[in-house]
Amino acid sequence: RMCDREILLSETYRQASTHPQARQYEQSDAGNRLWWRSNLRRMDAESLRDHLLQATGRLDLRLGGPGFRPPLPKDVLDGLSMKSKAWTVSDDAEQARRSLYLYSQRSLAVPLMNTFDACDSTQPCAKRDTTTVAPQALALLNNSLVVKPCEELAEQVQRRHEDLGQQVLAIWKRMLRREPQVDEL
């Protein structure tokens, strides 16, 4: 079994994700019928949440134990006929655990997770739907599960870098794990 260090140092791991002849191939096979590149995929709900926590350095990688109960927006609780059936929110330290440990209850869905196509806990799910819809952009702008880690990341970067250009570069590298292209910067 290969250890993590060996994987990171392997030739395969260090290969670029972009094709060296991408511009040429894009001209002759823009639809990717010949499979010259991998199609990009949107992150699922759990990966997105974990990535935001990881970017701020808050992701708790502890294994095992009980799941955590995330906070629910007031409008979700308003739909309950018996509000006493709503769960008690776990403390902040538990909120940083991986989404694998996120408590799920059929009658109380976490809106952010549903917006990004989390599995429907009321039905079997052989394959998860992947949608791209306007509410996803709004959720990324307004949801506290997104806004709070982003604010923490911004504060961390502002403490480390005074120059705005350096701040942008630091956030870019932290979120996308790569250097920006000139036109992106």
C-alpha positions as CSV (number, residue, x, y, z in Angstrom):
1,R,0.0,0.0,0.0
2,M,1.4,3.4,-1.0
3,C,1.6,6.0,1.7
4,D,0.3,9.6,1.2
5,R,3.8,11.0,0.7
6,E,4.5,8.5,-2.1
7,I,1.2,9.4,-3.8
8,L,2.0,13.1,-3.6
9,L,5.4,12.6,-5.1
10,S,4.2,10.3,-7.9
11,E,4.4,11.4,-11.5
12,T,0.7,10.8,-12.0
13,Y,-0.3,13.0,-9.1
14,R,1.9,15.9,-10.3
15,Q,0.4,16.0,-13.8
16,A,-1.4,19.1,-14.9
17,S,-5.2,18.8,-15.3
18,T,-5.1,20.8,-18.5
19,H,-4.2,19.3,-21.8
20,P,-1.0,20.8,-23.4
21,Q,-2.8,20.9,-26.8
22,A,-6.1,22.1,-25.5
23,R,-6.5,25.0,-27.8
24,Q,-5.8,22.9,-30.9
25,Y,-8.1,20.1,-29.8
26,E,-10.9,22.5,-28.8
27,Q,-10.9,23.6,-32.5
28,S,-11.4,20.1,-33.9
29,D,-13.4,18.5,-31.0
30,A,-15.2,21.1,-28.9
31,G,-17.8,18.6,-27.9
32,N,-15.1,16.2,-26.4
33,R,-16.4,13.2,-28.4
34,L,-12.9,11.8,-28.5
35,W,-12.4,12.2,-24.7
36,W,-9.2,14.3,-25.0
37,R,-10.1,16.0,-21.7
38,S,-12.1,15.3,-18.5
39,N,-15.4,17.2,-18.2
40,L,-15.6,19.5,-15.2
41,R,-18.1,18.5,-12.6
42,R,-19.7,20.7,-9.9
43,M,-19.0,19.7,-6.3
44,D,-21.8,17.9,-4.5
45,A,-23.3,19.5,-1.4
46,E,-21.1,17.6,1.1
47,S,-17.8,18.4,-0.8
48,L,-18.7,22.0,-1.1
49,R,-19.4,22.4,2.6
50,D,-16.2,20.5,3.5
51,H,-14.1,22.5,1.1
52,L,-15.3,25.8,2.6
53,L,-14.4,24.6,6.1
54,Q,-11.0,23.3,4.9
55,A,-10.1,26.5,3.2
56,T,-10.5,28.4,6.5
57,G,-8.5,25.7,8.3
58,R,-11.5,24.7,10.4
59,L,-12.3,21.3,9.0
60,D,-12.4,18.7,11.8
61,L,-11.0,15.4,10.3
62,R,-11.8,13.4,13.5
63,L,-13.1,10.0,12.6
64,G,-16.1,8.2,14.1
65,G,-18.5,9.2,16.8
66,P,-22.0,10.7,16.7
67,G,-23.1,13.0,13.9
68,F,-23.6,16.7,14.5
69,R,-26.9,18.7,14.1
70,P,-26.5,21.9,12.0
71,P,-28.5,25.0,12.6
72,L,-31.7,25.3,10.7
73,P,-33.2,28.5,9.3
74,K,-36.3,29.8,10.9
75,D,-38.4,29.2,7.8
76,V,-37.6,25.5,7.9
77,L,-38.8,25.3,11.5
78,D,-41.9,27.3,10.7
79,G,-43.2,24.4,8.6
80,L,-43.1,22.0,11.6
81,S,-46.4,21.4,13.4
82,M,-44.5,20.2,16.5
83,K,-41.5,22.5,16.9
84,S,-40.4,20.5,19.9
85,K,-39.5,17.7,17.4
86,A,-36.8,19.9,15.9
87,W,-33.3,19.0,17.0
88,T,-31.0,20.8,19.3
89,V,-28.1,22.3,17.3
90,S,-24.7,20.9,18.1
91,D,-22.0,23.3,19.5
92,D,-19.6,25.2,17.2
93,A,-16.8,22.7,17.6
94,E,-18.9,19.9,16.2
95,Q,-20.2,22.1,13.3
96,A,-16.7,21.9,11.8
97,R,-16.8,18.1,11.3
98,R,-16.9,16.6,7.8
99,S,-20.3,16.6,6.1
100,L,-20.3,12.8,6.3
101,Y,-21.3,13.3,10.0
102,L,-24.1,15.7,9.3
103,Y,-27.3,14.5,11.0
104,S,-30.1,13.9,8.6
105,Q,-33.8,13.7,9.5
106,R,-36.5,13.2,6.8
107,S,-38.7,15.9,8.1
108,L,-35.9,18.5,8.6
109,A,-33.8,19.0,5.5
110,V,-30.8,21.4,5.6
111,P,-31.6,23.9,2.8
112,L,-28.0,24.4,1.6
113,M,-27.5,20.7,1.2
114,N,-30.8,20.3,-0.7
115,T,-30.0,23.2,-3.0
116,F,-26.8,21.4,-4.1
117,D,-28.5,18.1,-4.7
118,A,-28.0,16.2,-1.4
119,C,-29.6,12.8,-1.4
120,D,-33.3,12.7,-0.7
121,S,-33.5,10.8,2.6
122,T,-37.1,9.8,1.8
123,Q,-36.3,7.7,-1.2
124,P,-33.6,5.3,-2.4
125,C,-30.9,7.1,-4.4
126,A,-28.9,5.0,-6.9
127,K,-27.6,8.0,-8.6
128,R,-27.6,11.6,-7.4
129,D,-29.0,14.4,-9.6
130,T,-26.7,17.2,-10.6
131,T,-28.4,20.5,-11.4
132,T,-27.2,24.0,-11.9
133,V,-29.9,26.4,-11.0
134,A,-30.1,30.1,-9.9
135,P,-30.9,29.3,-6.2
136,Q,-27.4,27.8,-5.9
137,A,-25.8,31.1,-6.6
138,L,-28.1,32.8,-4.1
139,A,-27.3,30.2,-1.5
140,L,-23.6,30.8,-1.9
141,L,-24.2,34.5,-1.4
142,N,-26.6,34.4,1.5
143,N,-26.4,31.1,3.5
144,S,-24.7,31.3,6.9
145,L,-23.0,28.0,6.3
146,V,-21.2,29.6,3.4
147,V,-20.9,33.2,4.5
148,K,-19.3,32.5,7.9
149,P,-16.3,30.4,6.6
150,C,-15.8,33.0,3.8
151,E,-15.7,35.8,6.4
152,E,-13.2,33.9,8.5
153,L,-11.0,33.3,5.4
154,A,-11.1,37.0,4.5
155,E,-10.1,38.0,8.0
156,Q,-7.2,35.5,8.0
157,V,-5.9,36.7,4.7
158,Q,-6.2,40.4,5.7
159,R,-4.2,39.7,8.8
160,R,-1.4,38.1,6.8
161,H,-1.3,40.4,3.7
162,E,-1.7,44.2,3.6
163,D,-1.6,44.5,-0.2
164,L,-5.0,43.9,-1.9
165,G,-3.3,42.0,-4.8
166,Q,-1.6,39.7,-2.4
167,Q,-4.9,39.1,-0.6
168,V,-6.6,38.1,-3.9
169,L,-3.7,35.8,-4.8
170,A,-3.8,34.2,-1.4
171,I,-7.5,33.5,-1.5
172,W,-7.3,32.2,-5.1
173,K,-4.6,29.8,-4.2
174,R,-6.3,28.6,-1.0
175,M,-9.7,28.0,-2.7
176,L,-8.6,26.7,-6.1
177,R,-5.3,25.1,-5.2
178,R,-3.5,26.7,-8.1
179,E,-2.0,29.9,-9.4
180,P,-4.3,32.1,-11.4
181,Q,-3.8,32.6,-15.1
182,V,-3.0,36.2,-16.2
183,D,-6.5,36.8,-17.6
184,E,-8.1,35.3,-14.4
185,L,-6.1,37.6,-12.1
